[in-house]
Amino acid sequence: MLNRLSGRLKKNADKNKNEVQGPDRTQSPEKIASIPEPYYSNIKDTILDLRNDPRPKGCKKLKGRDGYRVRVADYRILYEIFDSILLVDVIDLGHRKDIY
């Protein structure tokens, strides 16, 4: 489950090998595993709920970059929504003092 949420890998933008690369999301499974209970369960449930409602009550559009954030106690989940392909991509998650 978390591997599907961990993000996109490098993609070639054109034949000239110009690469488009998103944030490094390879650490997402480790980040969520290091969060203590009860926050862990609440964050996991919130991420899974994004499948049914990608813009839940309380979500905020990020300023200065694409994406949204949702608050779970002192933690934040940053994610992007791709409506055209019905995809919610979790960018990052962490404590509010470290996330931005």
Secondary structure, DSSP 4 states (H G I P E B T S, - for coil): -HHHHS----EE-STT--EE-----TTHHHHHHTSPTTHHHHHHHHHHHTTT-SS-TT-EEPSSSS-EEEEETTEEEEEEEEGGGTEEEEEEEEEHHHH-
